[in-house]
């Protein structure tokens, strides 16, 4: 869901005209790819009033540059040259940590490029590595994930994931247990910070972008989903991101979609996909979620977008059975995000009859609830009167102040 206008001054969808203004007409979007969002520790003021002001890095692959925000109203650009050559040749994925370390997967040079942002918000080159001293150097790496001072890399040309430390030293290779084929996007969750379930897993896209897999940190396959299982349109799985509740987001630039799965890789919902709502995405590529506040950043074909994690209630169905003075009510729906949920039984005209749940925390996924009333608790028998069930859902992030949904459906006989 888009953040409120006052939060972004209307700039949650950035396109070329915006970049023209902020760059003085010197920069163009050219093959945007990965994106990373982080709260820099040295910019974190006491009191938390600025906690939602993040540094967001985006890969402009076509020009070999990194675009990033120095503040809410100014941009920075990294495109350093070395002896007349760009440091970045064909950069794809990017990730960063709160200390200012930035790592870019450059498949054109077969290297991971290490950058660092200073306290004056200047991004500079530090080093690069390709594991040339190991038995198998990097070959067209496409993405990186930084977590707990480790870097996880999709080494696409070698059909593997590798883990290195922040200095680029090889820690381990992860490929024998996964059967990976040309892995592309990766994200990892294992830190204790902003990790509601204490999850420890990797999620990776591979098989020519036709598969997404949930892996243990040891590389064991926990679950996999093929693209054709959730869409019959041309497309595929590309970049991935994991949120505070371990929900998984994956971009499909051909289909113009973001797909959302829960922490067990069960499909929840999709966003975009040419819905005609005005929030359609144009070839979404990189994606990053700031886990603390549920802020989502998406690189697109000709720009970037900023959203907040919202919630929805889909496929609401409710039914009742009146038997021997008891009224058994069943409510079923799909909840697309962990939410505070209120469920009400109402007359067909909207008059409240009974509140079954009041701001109850519920996990994302398919919800089935059973309630029992005495027939005396309703104004008239189900057979003679019409009733409805209303489900109100509110996200738990800061977006709850601005985004909630309410869905209503008829109460039918079993």
For each residue, the residues with C-beta under 8 A, 3 or more apart:
1: 307 308 309 310 399 402 403
2: 8 12 13 279 306 307 308
3: 7 8 12 306 307 308 399 402
4: 7 8 402
5: 8 9 10
6: 9
7: 3 4 52
8: 2 3 4 5 11 12 306
9: 5 6
10: 5
11: 8 14 18 306
12: 2 3 8 305 306 307
13: 2 303 305 306
14: 11 18 19 303 304 305 306
15: 18 19 29 302 303
16: 19 20 28 29 302 303
17: 20 21
18: 11 14 15 21 22 303
19: 14 15 16 22 23 27 28 29 67 75 303
20: 16 17 23 24 25 27
21: 17 18
22: 18 19 74 75
23: 19 20 26 27 75 77
24: 20
25: 20
26: 23
27: 19 20 23 60 63 65 67 77
28: 16 19 63
29: 15 16 19 32 60 301 302 303
30: 60 61 62 63
31: 60 61 62
32: 29 35 58 59 60 61 285 286 299 300 301 302 303 304
33: 59 60 61 91 92 93 94 285 286 299
34: 58 59 91 92 93 94 95 104 105 143 239 285 286 299
35: 32 56 57 58 59 94 285 286 287 288 297 298 299 304
36: 56 57 94 95 96 102 286 288
37: 54 55 56 57 288 289 290 295 297
38: 54 55 96 97 98 290
39: 43 44 51 53 54 55 98 290 292
40: 43 44 55 98 99 100 117
41: 44 98 99 100
42: 100 119
43: 39 40 50 53 55 119 121
44: 39 40 41 50 51
45: 48 49 50
46:
47:
48: 45 51
49: 45
50: 43 44 45 53
51: 39 44 48 292 293
52: 7 293 295 398
53: 39 43 50 71 72
54: 37 38 39 290 295
55: 37 38 39 40 43 68 69 96 117 121
56: 35 36 37 68 69 288 297 304
57: 35 36 37 66 67 68 94 96 102 123
58: 32 34 35 66 67 68 94 286 299 304
59: 32 33 34 35 66 88 91 92 93 94 104 286 299
60: 27 29 30 31 32 33 63 64 65 66 67
61: 30 31 32 33 64 88 90 91 92
62: 30 31
63: 27 28 30 60 79
64: 60 61 79 86 87 88 89 90 91
65: 27 60 77 78 79 88
66: 57 58 59 60 77 78 79 88 91 94 102 104 115 123
67: 19 27 57 58 60 75 76 77
68: 55 56 57 58 75 76 77 78 117 123
69: 55 56 72 74 75 76
70: 74 75 76 121
71: 53 74 121
72: 53 69
73:
74: 22 69 70 71
75: 19 22 23 67 68 69 70
76: 67 68 69 70 121 122 123
77: 23 27 65 66 67 68
78: 65 66 68 115 123 124 125
79: 63 64 65 66 86 87 88
80: 86 87 124 125
81: 84 85 86 87
82: 85 87 125
83:
84: 81
85: 81 82
86: 64 79 80 81 89
87: 64 79 80 81 82 113 125 128
88: 59 61 64 65 66 79 91 104 106 108 109 113
89: 64 86 106 108 109
90: 61 64 106 107 108 109
91: 33 34 59 61 64 66 88 94 104 105 106 107 108 113
92: 33 34 59 61 105 106 107 141 142 143
93: 33 34 59 104 105 141 142 143 144 154 185 186 239 286
94: 33 34 35 36 57 58 59 66 91 102 103 104 105 144 286
95: 34 36 102 103 144 145 146 151
96: 36 38 55 57 100 101 102 103 117 146
97: 38 100 101 146 149
98: 38 39 40 41
99: 40 41
100: 40 41 42 96 97 116 117 118 119
101: 96 97 114 115 116 126 146 166
102: 36 57 66 94 95 96 114 115 116 117 123
103: 94 95 96 112 113 114 115 144 146 151
104: 34 59 66 88 91 93 94 112 113 115 144
105: 34 91 92 93 94 112 141 142 143 144 153 154
106: 88 89 90 91 92 109 110 111 112 113 128 141
107: 90 91 92 110 140 141 142 156 157
108: 88 89 90 91
109: 88 89 90 106 113 128 130
110: 106 107 130 137 138 139 140 141 157
111: 106 128 129 130 138 141
112: 103 104 105 106 128 129 130 138 141 144 151 153 164 168
113: 87 88 91 103 104 106 109 125 128
114: 101 102 103 125 126 127 128 129 168
115: 66 78 101 102 103 104 123 124 125 126
116: 100 101 102 123 124 126
117: 40 55 68 96 100 102 121 122 123 124
118: 100 121 122 123 124
119: 42 43 100
120:
121: 43 55 70 71 76 117 118
122: 76 117 118
123: 57 66 68 76 78 102 115 116 117 118
124: 78 80 115 116 117 118
125: 78 80 82 87 113 114 115
126: 101 114 115 116
127: 114 168
128: 87 106 109 111 112 113 114
129: 111 112 114 164 168
130: 109 110 111 112 137 138
131: 134 136 137 138 162 164 168 170
132: 137
133:
134: 131 137 170
135:
136: 131 139 158 173
137: 110 130 131 132 134
138: 110 111 112 130 131 141 153 155 157 158 162
139: 110 136 155 156 157 158
140: 107 110 155 156 157
141: 92 93 105 106 107 110 111 112 138 144 153 154 155 156 157
142: 92 93 105 107 154 156 183 184 185
143: 34 92 93 105 153 154 183 184 185 186 239
144: 93 94 95 103 104 105 112 141 151 152 153 154 186
145: 95 151 152 186 187 188 202
146: 95 96 97 101 103 149 150 151 152
147: 150 152 188 189 190 191
148: 190 191
149: 97 146 165 166
150: 146 147 163 164 165 166 171 188
151: 95 103 112 144 145 146 163 164 165 166 168
152: 144 145 146 147 161 162 163 186 188 202
153: 105 112 138 141 143 144 161 162 163 164 186
154: 93 105 141 142 143 144 161 183 184 185 186 204 206
155: 138 139 140 141 158 159 160 161 162 183
156: 107 139 140 141 142 159 182 183 184
157: 107 110 138 139 140 141 182
158: 136 138 139 155 175
159: 155 156 175 180 181 182 183
160: 155 173 174 175 180 183
161: 152 153 154 155 173 174 175 178 180 183 186 202 204 215 219
162: 131 138 152 153 155 170 171 172 173 174
163: 150 151 152 153 170 171 172 173 174
164: 112 129 131 150 151 153 167 168 169 170 171
165: 149 150 151 168 169 171
166: 101 149 150 151
167: 164
168: 112 114 127 129 131 151 164 165
169: 164 165
170: 131 134 162 163 164 173
171: 150 162 163 164 165
172: 162 163
173: 136 160 161 162 163 170
174: 160 161 162 163 177 178 215 218 219
175: 158 159 160 161 178 180 219
176: 219
177: 174 218 219 220 221
178: 161 174 175 204 213 215 219 220 221
179: 221
180: 159 160 161 175 183 204 206
181: 159 206 207 208
182: 156 157 159 206 207 208
183: 142 143 154 155 156 159 160 161 180 186 204 205 206
184: 142 143 154 156 204 205 206 209 237 238 239
185: 93 142 143 154 204 205 237 238 239 240 250 251
186: 93 143 144 145 152 153 154 161 183 202 203 204 205 240
187: 145 202 203 240 241 242 248
188: 145 147 150 152 201 202 203 217 242
189: 147 195 199 200 201 242 246
190: 147 148 195 199 200 201 217
191: 147 148 194 195
192: 195 198
193: 291
194: 191 244 291 292
195: 189 190 191 192 198 199 244 246 291
196: 244 245 246 338
197: 245 246 263
198: 192 195
199: 189 190 195 242 246 263
200: 189 190 216 217
201: 188 189 190 214 215 216 217 222 246 263
202: 145 152 161 186 187 188 214 215 216 217 219
203: 186 187 188 212 213 214 215 240 242 248 250 265
204: 154 161 178 180 183 184 185 186 212 213 215 240
205: 183 184 185 186 209 211 212 213 236 237 238 239 240 250
206: 154 180 181 182 183 184 209 211 213
207: 181 182 210 211 226
208: 181 182 236
209: 184 205 206 227 236 237 238
210: 207 226 227 228 236 237
211: 205 206 207 224 225 226 227 237
212: 203 204 205 224 225 227 237 240 248 250 261 265
213: 178 203 204 205 206 221 222 223 224 225 265
214: 201 202 203 221 222 223 224 248 264 265
215: 161 174 178 201 202 203 204 219 220 221 222
216: 200 201 202 219 220 222
217: 188 190 200 201 202
218: 174 177
219: 161 174 175 176 177 178 202 215 216
220: 177 178 215 216
221: 177 178 179 213 214 215 224
222: 201 213 214 215 216 265
223: 213 214 264 265
224: 211 212 213 214 221 265
225: 211 212 213 229 230 261 265 267
226: 207 210 211 229
227: 209 210 211 212 230 231 235 236 237 252
228: 210 231 232
229: 225 226 267
230: 225 227 259 267 270
231: 227 228 235 252 255 257
232: 228
233: 255
234: 254 255
235: 227 231 252 253 254 255 257
236: 205 208 209 210 227 252 254
237: 184 185 205 209 210 211 212 227 240 250 251 252 259
238: 184 185 205 209 250 251 252 253 285
239: 34 93 143 184 185 205 250 251 285 286 287
240: 185 186 187 203 204 205 212 237 248 249 250 251 287
241: 187 248 249 287 288 289 296
242: 187 188 189 199 203 246 247 248 249 289 291
243: 246 247 249 289 291 294 309
244: 194 195 196 291 292 294 397
245: 196 197 263 337 338 363 364
246: 189 195 196 197 199 201 242 243 262 263
247: 242 243 260 261 262 263 268 337 338 364
248: 187 203 212 214 240 241 242 260 261 262 263 265
249: 240 241 242 243 258 259 260 261 287 289 296
250: 185 203 205 212 237 238 239 240 258 259 261 287
251: 185 237 238 239 240 257 258 284 285 286 287 298
252: 227 231 235 236 237 238 255 256 257 258 259 284
253: 235 238 256 283 284 285 301
254: 234 235 236 283
255: 231 233 234 235 252 272 273
256: 252 253 272 273 274 280 281 282 283 284
257: 231 235 251 252 270 271 272 273 281 284
258: 249 250 251 252 270 271 272 281 284 287 298
259: 230 237 249 250 252 267 269 270
260: 247 248 249 267 268 269 270 271 336
261: 212 225 247 248 249 250 264 265 266 267 268
262: 246 247 248 265 266 268 363 364 365
263: 197 199 201 245 246 247 248
264: 214 223 261
265: 203 212 213 214 222 223 224 225 248 261 262
266: 261 262 365
267: 225 229 230 259 260 261
268: 247 260 261 262 334 336 337 364 365
269: 259 260 312 314 334 336
270: 230 257 258 259 260 273
271: 257 258 260 279 281
272: 255 256 257 258 275 279 280 281 284
273: 255 256 257 270 280
274: 256 280
275: 272 279 280
276: 280
277: 280
278:
279: 2 271 272 275
280: 256 272 273 274 275 276 277
281: 256 257 258 271 272 284 298 300 305
282: 256 300 301 302 303
283: 253 254 256 300 301
284: 251 252 253 256 257 258 272 281 287 298 299 300
285: 32 33 34 35 238 239 251 253 298 299 300 301
286: 32 33 34 35 36 58 59 93 94 239 251 298 299
287: 35 239 240 241 249 250 251 258 284 296 297 298 299
288: 35 36 37 56 241 296 297
289: 37 241 242 243 249 294 295 296 297 309
290: 37 38 39 54 293 294 295 296 297
291: 193 194 195 242 243 244 294
292: 39 51 194 244
293: 51 52 290 308 397 398
294: 243 244 289 290 291 308 309 395 397 398 399
295: 37 52 54 289 290 306 307 308 309
296: 241 249 287 288 289 290 306 307 308 309
297: 35 37 56 287 288 289 290 304 305 306
298: 35 251 258 281 284 285 286 287 304 305 306 307
299: 32 33 34 35 58 59 284 285 286 287 304
300: 32 281 282 283 284 285 303 304 305
301: 29 32 253 282 283 285
302: 15 16 29 32 282
303: 13 14 15 16 18 19 29 32 282 300
304: 14 32 35 56 58 297 298 299 300
305: 12 13 14 281 297 298 300
306: 2 3 8 11 12 13 14 295 296 297 298
307: 1 2 3 12 295 296 298 310
308: 1 2 3 293 294 295 296 395 397 398 399 402 403
309: 1 243 289 294 295 296 337 395 397 399
310: 1 307 337 395 399 403 405
311: 335 336 337 338 339 393 394 395 403 404 405
312: 269 335 336 337 393 405
313: 316 333 334 335 336 391 393 405 406 407
314: 269 333 334 336 407
315: 332 333 334
316: 313 331 332 333 389 391 407 408 409
317: 331 332 333 409 412
318: 329 330 331 332 388 389 409 410 411 412
319: 329 330 411 412 413 414
320: 327 328 329 330 382 387 411 412 413 414
321: 327 328 413 414
322: 326 327 375 381 382 383
323: 326 328
324:
325: 374 375 376
326: 322 323 372 373 374 375
327: 320 321 322 372 373 374 375 377 378 382
328: 320 321 323 370 371 372 414
329: 318 319 320 345 356 370 371 372 373 389 411
330: 318 319 320 368 369 370 371 414
331: 316 317 318 343 356 367 368 369 371 389 391
332: 315 316 317 318 366 367 368 369
333: 313 314 315 316 317 366 367 391 407
334: 268 269 313 314 315 365 366 367
335: 311 312 313 338 339 341 362 363 364 365 367 393
336: 260 268 269 311 312 313 314 364
337: 245 247 268 309 310 311 312 364 393 395
338: 196 245 247 311 335 361 362 363 364 395 396
339: 311 335 361 362 364 393 394 395 396
340: 359 360 361 362 393 394 396 400
341: 335 357 359 360 361 362 391 392 393 394
342: 355 357 358 359 360 391 392
343: 331 355 356 357 369 389 390 391 392
344: 352 353 354 355 356 389 390 392
345: 329 352 353 354 355 356 378 387 388 389 411
346: 349 350 351 352 353 387 388 389 390 408
347: 350 351 353 379 385 386 387 388
348: 385 386 387 388 410
349: 346
350: 346 347 388
351: 346 347
352: 344 345 346 355
353: 344 345 346 347 377 378 379 387
354: 344 345 373 377 378
355: 342 343 344 345 352 358
356: 329 331 343 344 345 369 371
357: 341 342 343 360 369
358: 342 355
359: 340 341 342 394
360: 340 341 342 357
361: 338 339 340 341 396
362: 335 338 339 340 341 367
363: 245 262 335 338
364: 245 247 262 268 335 336 337 338 339
365: 262 266 268 334 335
366: 332 333 334
367: 331 332 333 334 335 362
368: 330 331 332
369: 330 331 332 343 356 357
370: 328 329 330
371: 328 329 330 331 356
372: 326 327 328 329
373: 326 327 329 354 377 378
374: 325 326 327 377
375: 322 325 326 327 378 381
376: 325
377: 327 353 354 373 374
378: 327 345 353 354 373 375 381 382 385 387
379: 347 353 385
380: 384 385
381: 322 375 378 384 385
382: 320 322 327 378 385 387 411 413
383: 322
384: 380 381
385: 347 348 378 379 380 381 382
386: 347 348 410 411
387: 320 345 346 347 348 353 378 382 410 411
388: 318 345 346 347 348 350 408 409 410 411
389: 316 318 329 331 343 344 345 346 408 409 410 411
390: 343 344 346 406 407 408
391: 313 316 331 333 341 342 343 406 407 408
392: 341 342 343 344 404 405 406
393: 311 312 313 335 337 339 340 341 404 405 406
394: 311 339 340 341 359 400 403 404
395: 294 308 309 310 311 337 338 339 399 400 403 404
396: 338 339 340 361 400
397: 244 293 294 308 309 400
398: 52 293 294 308 401
399: 1 3 294 308 309 310 395 402 403
400: 340 394 395 396 397 403 404
401: 398
402: 1 3 4 308 399
403: 1 308 310 311 394 395 399 400
404: 311 392 393 394 395 400
405: 310 311 312 313 392 393
406: 313 390 391 392 393
407: 313 314 316 333 390 391
408: 316 346 388 389 390 391
409: 316 317 318 388 389
410: 318 348 386 387 388 389
411: 318 319 320 329 345 382 386 387 388 389
412: 317 318 319 320
413: 319 320 321 382
414: 319 320 321 328 330
